[in-house]
Amino acid sequence: MAHGHKSTEKVVYVGDSRVRKGTMPNTPVDYTAFPGKSEAFIPNFLLKEWMVGVVALVGFLALTIAHPAPLGYPADPTNASFIPMPDWYFLFLYQLLKYPYVSGDFVVLGTVGVPGVAFGALLLAPFLDTGKERRFYKRPIASGLLILSILACVYLTKVSWDHYQHQLEINHVTPEHIDRANKAREAYEAGQPRPNPIQQQGAAEVPIVDADDPAMELAATCLSCHGTDMKGQGSIPSLRGVGDRLSEEQIADIITNGQGAMPSQADQHTPEEIDQIAAWLAKQKAEAAE
């Protein structure tokens, strides 16, 4: 192809065999033509792993936004009704540590030994399993250990969660995040501000009325949950000023039959003792304290 009008100008044709074909060393090799060979780790394999990781991360972020972590009350070491539970992905290990052979005198085995063997096996897996076969049913040992581990984690997680639900039921306890959400929703529907769990709602500042009354000793079962200072703890309300909210008859009915998370105390006290406790609690009023 000539670029000028001179007849002596050299002409180079596009199809001239003397033009060398361009080389692109970064072009990935088609490894399907080489049986038994794998693709290059960088960048082929690593790029695909990164893309899978990005998809998993986006899915995880979407899950955390759609279902945020439960928010309970501030930590209260005096709350005897609180049942601690780890996050769901640690439930299997939490349940494992309840068994006698990995707890107590063997706690080091449960906390260091078993997890160390599990994670060590994962780290050594590429060096122990060097077979070229990639189909899982052609690798019985590795596939069997994987399936066994998954089944063990699923089983331990379910047992741990079922035990937690059973403890909530027998102790008549509502999880703190559910109780807090219910109170916030009730306040919103009533047009009131959201309850502040850090500040007691007025009754905590009311002094105890007639603290020398023998009924206070009878109310030890009540104070074991409501606190020896009667200020309540966590989701358990304060008993100070309870006489301003409930009558003596209402208090006696709650002690006898229970209410919400509070179980019945009829098997702990006689009807006379319940009346005595109810009469004393009915005295707990702000006006009487003054």
C-alpha positions in Angstrom: 0.0 0.0 0.0 1.5 3.3 -1.1 1.1 6.5 1.0 2.4 8.9 -1.6 2.5 9.6 -5.3 6.1 8.5 -5.9 6.5 5.5 -8.1 9.6 4.4 -6.3 7.8 4.1 -2.9 7.9 0.6 -1.4 4.6 -1.1 -1.3 3.8 -3.5 1.6 0.8 -5.7 1.2 -1.3 -6.8 4.2 -1.1 -10.5 3.1 2.6 -10.4 2.7 4.0 -13.6 4.1 7.0 -11.7 5.4 4.8 -10.0 8.0 5.2 -11.9 11.2 2.2 -13.0 13.2 1.9 -11.1 16.5 2.6 -13.1 19.6 0.5 -12.7 22.8 2.3 -14.5 25.7 -0.5 -13.7 28.1 -3.1 -15.6 26.2 -4.3 -18.6 28.4 -3.5 -22.0 27.0 -6.4 -24.2 26.1 -5.7 -27.0 28.7 -8.5 -29.2 27.3 -6.0 -30.3 24.7 -3.7 -31.7 27.4 -5.3 -34.6 29.2 -4.4 -34.8 32.9 -3.2 -31.2 33.0 -4.8 -28.4 35.0 -5.1 -24.8 34.3 -2.7 -22.2 35.5 -3.2 -21.1 39.1 -2.4 -17.4 38.3 -4.4 -15.8 36.9 -6.9 -18.4 35.6 -7.9 -20.4 38.7 -7.3 -17.5 41.2 -9.6 -15.2 39.2 -12.5 -17.6 39.3 -12.0 -18.1 43.0 -12.1 -14.4 43.5 -15.3 -14.1 41.5 -16.9 -16.8 43.6 -15.7 -15.1 46.8 -17.3 -11.8 45.6 -20.6 -13.5 45.0 -20.5 -15.1 48.4 -19.6 -11.8 50.1 -22.4 -10.0 48.4 -24.8 -12.7 49.5 -23.6 -12.5 53.1 -23.9 -8.7 53.2 -27.4 -8.9 51.8 -28.3 -11.5 54.6 -26.9 -9.3 57.3 -28.9 -6.3 56.0 -32.1 -8.3 55.7 -31.7 -10.0 59.1 -29.5 -7.8 61.4 -27.9 -9.3 64.5 -30.3 -9.6 67.5 -30.0 -6.8 70.0 -30.6 -7.6 73.7 -30.2 -5.6 76.8 -26.9 -4.4 78.3 -24.9 -7.0 80.0 -26.1 -7.6 83.6 -24.2 -10.1 85.7 -27.0 -10.2 88.3 -29.5 -11.4 85.7 -30.0 -15.0 86.8 -32.6 -15.7 84.1 -30.4 -14.9 81.2 -29.4 -18.0 79.1 -26.2 -17.3 77.2 -25.9 -18.6 73.6 -23.2 -18.2 71.0 -23.8 -17.2 67.4 -25.3 -19.9 65.2 -22.1 -20.9 63.5 -20.5 -21.8 66.9 -23.5 -23.8 68.2 -21.9 -27.1 67.1 -18.8 -26.4 69.1 -20.8 -25.0 72.0 -22.8 -28.3 72.1 -19.6 -30.4 71.8 -18.1 -28.7 74.9 -21.1 -29.9 76.9 -20.1 -33.5 76.6 -18.1 -35.0 79.5 -15.2 -36.3 77.4 -14.3 -32.8 76.1 -15.2 -30.7 79.2 -14.3 -30.7 82.9 -10.9 -32.4 83.2 -10.8 -32.8 79.4 -11.6 -29.2 78.6 -8.2 -28.7 76.9 -9.0 -31.6 74.5 -12.3 -30.0 73.6 -11.1 -26.4 73.2 -7.6 -27.0 71.7 -7.3 -30.7 70.7 -10.5 -31.3 68.6 -10.5 -27.9 66.8 -6.7 -28.3 66.3 -7.1 -31.7 64.6 -10.0 -30.4 62.4 -8.2 -27.3 61.2 -4.9 -29.1 60.9 -6.6 -31.7 58.7 -7.8 -28.9 56.4 -4.3 -27.4 56.2 -2.8 -30.8 55.4 -5.5 -32.0 53.0 -3.7 -30.8 49.8 -0.6 -32.7 50.9 -2.3 -35.9 52.1 -4.7 -36.2 49.2 -2.6 -35.9 46.1 -4.7 -37.9 43.7 -5.5 -36.4 40.3 -9.2 -37.6 40.4 -11.6 -34.7 40.9 -14.9 -36.5 41.0 -16.0 -36.9 44.6 -17.3 -40.4 44.2 -13.9 -41.5 43.1 -12.3 -40.1 46.3 -14.1 -42.1 49.0 -11.8 -41.2 51.9 -11.9 -37.4 51.4 -15.6 -37.3 50.5 -16.5 -39.6 53.4 -14.7 -37.3 55.9 -16.4 -34.2 54.4 -19.9 -35.8 54.6 -19.2 -37.0 58.2 -18.0 -33.5 59.3 -21.1 -31.8 57.7 -23.5 -34.3 59.4 -21.8 -33.9 62.7 -22.0 -30.1 62.6 -25.7 -30.2 61.6 -26.5 -32.7 64.3 -24.7 -30.8 67.1 -26.2 -27.5 65.9 -29.8 -28.9 66.1 -29.2 -30.5 69.5 -27.8 -27.3 70.9 -30.7 -25.2 69.5 -33.4 -27.6 70.7 -31.8 -27.6 74.2 -31.9 -23.8 74.2 -35.5 -23.7 73.3 -36.3 -26.3 76.0 -34.5 -24.2 78.6 -36.5 -21.1 77.6 -39.7 -23.0 77.9 -39.1 -24.6 81.3 -37.8 -21.3 82.8 -40.6 -19.2 81.2 -38.0 -16.8 79.7 -38.4 -14.7 76.6 -35.2 -14.0 74.7 -34.0 -10.5 75.4 -34.0 -9.4 71.7 -37.6 -10.5 71.3 -38.7 -8.9 74.5 -36.9 -5.7 73.6 -38.5 -5.7 70.1 -42.0 -6.3 71.5 -41.6 -3.4 74.0 -40.4 -1.1 71.2 -43.3 -2.1 69.0 -45.8 -1.5 71.8 -44.3 1.9 72.5 -44.5 2.8 68.9 -48.1 1.7 68.6 -49.0 3.7 71.7 -47.2 6.8 70.3 -44.6 6.7 73.1 -40.8 7.0 72.8 -38.7 3.8 72.5 -37.9 2.4 76.0 -34.4 3.0 77.2 -33.1 -0.3 78.8 -30.2 1.6 80.4 -32.4 3.8 82.5 -35.0 2.2 84.8 -38.5 3.6 84.2 -38.9 5.7 87.3 -39.7 2.9 89.7 -36.1 2.1 90.2 -35.6 5.4 92.0 -38.5 4.7 94.5 -37.1 3.6 97.9 -38.2 0.3 99.4 -41.2 0.7 101.7 -41.1 -1.1 105.1 -38.0 -3.1 104.4 -38.2 -4.7 107.9 -41.5 -6.4 107.1 -41.2 -10.2 107.5 -42.9 -10.5 104.1 -39.7 -9.4 102.5 -38.1 -12.7 103.6 -41.0 -14.7 102.2 -40.5 -12.8 98.9 -37.0 -14.3 98.5 -38.2 -16.4 95.6 -39.4 -13.1 93.9 -36.2 -11.3 94.7 -34.1 -14.0 93.2 -35.2 -12.8 89.7 -36.2 -9.2 90.4 -33.0 -8.6 92.4 -32.3 -8.2 96.1 -32.6 -4.4 95.6 -35.9 -4.9 93.8 -34.8 -2.8 90.9 -35.3 -5.6 88.3 -32.7 -6.8 85.9 -32.7 -7.0 82.1 -36.2 -7.7 80.9 -37.5 -8.4 84.5 -39.3 -5.3 85.8 -38.6 -3.5 89.1 -40.8 -4.1 92.1 -40.2 -0.7 93.5 -43.3 1.3 93.1 -45.3 -1.8 92.0 -48.1 -0.7 94.3 -48.7 2.3 92.0 -49.2 0.0 89.0 -51.0 -3.0 90.5 -53.5 -3.6 93.3 -53.0 -6.1 96.1 -55.5 -8.5 94.4 -53.7 -8.2 91.1 -50.3 -8.9 92.7 -51.7 -11.9 94.5 -53.1 -13.3 91.3 -49.8 -12.9 89.4 -47.9 -14.6 92.3 -50.5 -17.5 92.3 -51.0 -18.0 88.6 -47.9 -16.4 87.0 -47.8 -13.9 84.1 -45.8 -13.8 80.9 -42.3 -15.0 81.7 -43.0 -15.3 85.4 -43.9 -18.8 86.6 -46.6 -19.5 89.2 -45.4 -19.5 92.8 -48.3 -21.4 94.2 -46.1 -24.4 94.8 -43.6 -22.3 96.7 -45.9 -20.5 99.2 -49.2 -21.1 101.0 -52.2 -18.9 100.2 -51.6 -17.1 103.4 -48.0 -16.4 102.6 -49.0 -15.2 99.1 -51.5 -12.8 100.6 -48.8 -11.5 103.0 -46.4 -11.0 100.2 -49.0 -9.3 98.0 -50.0 -6.9 100.9 -46.4 -5.9 101.4 -45.7 -5.4 97.7 -48.9 -3.3 97.4 -47.3 -0.9 99.9 -44.5 -0.2 97.5 -45.7 3.2 96.3 -43.9 6.4 95.7 -46.3 8.3 98.0 -45.7 5.8 100.8 -41.9 6.1 100.4 -42.1 9.8 100.9 
